[in-house]
Amino acid sequence: MLEFLLHFFIGLAGSAAIFAVFFRLSAARTTSVPFGLIFFGLACGALAVYLSPWATPAALLVYAAMSLKEHLEERRDRKERPTSGSGSH
């Protein structure tokens, strides 16, 4: 049970930190509470108990990589989007 709780809180804190970093880097102004992070923590706890303790850092790494990919695509799309003051419609 202790191992589950440890990995639950590591997964929750890690995913919240990754979410906060990429939210800060994005152009978004508001967000709702990311309840999905609780499920991420639960998954980290369960995977650590039933699969391997290394599942938690692996899951956090995958989440960070996906967030980085999404951020880079969003930034690229913002650069490619024509500005509203260009006069062309």
C-alpha positions in Angstrom: 0.0 0.0 0.0 2.9 2.3 0.8 4.4 1.7 -2.6 1.1 2.5 -4.3 0.7 5.8 -2.4 4.3 6.8 -3.0 3.9 6.3 -6.8 0.4 7.9 -6.8 1.8 11.1 -5.3 4.9 11.1 -7.5 2.8 10.6 -10.6 0.3 13.3 -9.4 3.0 15.8 -8.6 5.0 15.1 -11.7 2.1 15.3 -14.1 0.9 18.5 -12.4 4.3 20.0 -12.8 4.5 19.0 -16.4 1.0 20.4 -17.0 1.9 23.7 -15.3 5.0 24.1 -17.3 3.4 23.6 -20.7 0.3 25.6 -19.7 2.6 28.5 -18.8 4.4 28.1 -22.2 1.1 28.0 -24.2 -0.9 30.9 -25.2 -3.9 29.8 -23.1 -5.2 32.3 -20.6 -7.5 30.1 -18.5 -8.0 26.4 -17.8 -10.2 24.1 -15.8 -8.9 21.9 -13.1 -7.1 19.0 -14.7 -8.9 16.1 -13.0 -7.3 13.7 -15.4 -4.1 14.1 -13.4 -5.7 12.2 -10.6 -6.2 9.2 -12.9 -2.6 9.6 -14.1 -1.5 9.3 -10.5 -3.8 6.2 -9.9 -2.3 4.6 -13.0 1.3 5.3 -11.8 0.5 3.7 -8.5 -1.1 0.7 -10.0 1.6 0.2 -12.6 4.3 0.5 -9.9 2.7 -2.2 -7.8 1.7 -4.7 -10.5 4.3 -4.0 -13.2 7.4 -2.2 -12.1 8.4 0.8 -10.1 10.1 2.1 -13.2 6.6 2.5 -14.8 6.1 5.9 -13.0 9.2 7.7 -14.5 8.5 6.1 -17.8 4.9 7.3 -17.8 6.0 10.8 -16.8 8.6 10.8 -19.6 5.9 9.8 -22.1 3.6 12.5 -20.8 6.3 15.2 -21.0 7.3 14.1 -24.5 3.6 14.3 -25.7 3.2 17.7 -24.1 6.4 18.9 -25.8 5.2 17.6 -29.2 1.9 19.3 -28.7 3.5 22.6 -27.7 5.9 22.6 -30.7 3.0 21.9 -33.1 0.9 24.7 -31.5 3.8 27.1 -31.8 4.4 26.1 -35.4 0.7 26.6 -36.2 0.7 30.0 -34.6 3.7 31.1 -36.8 2.0 29.8 -39.9 -1.4 31.4 -39.2 -1.8 34.7 -41.0 -2.2 37.7 -38.8 -5.6 39.3 -38.7 -4.3 42.7 -39.7 -2.8 41.6 -43.0 -5.8 42.7 -45.1 -6.1 39.5 -47.1 -9.3 37.5 -46.7 
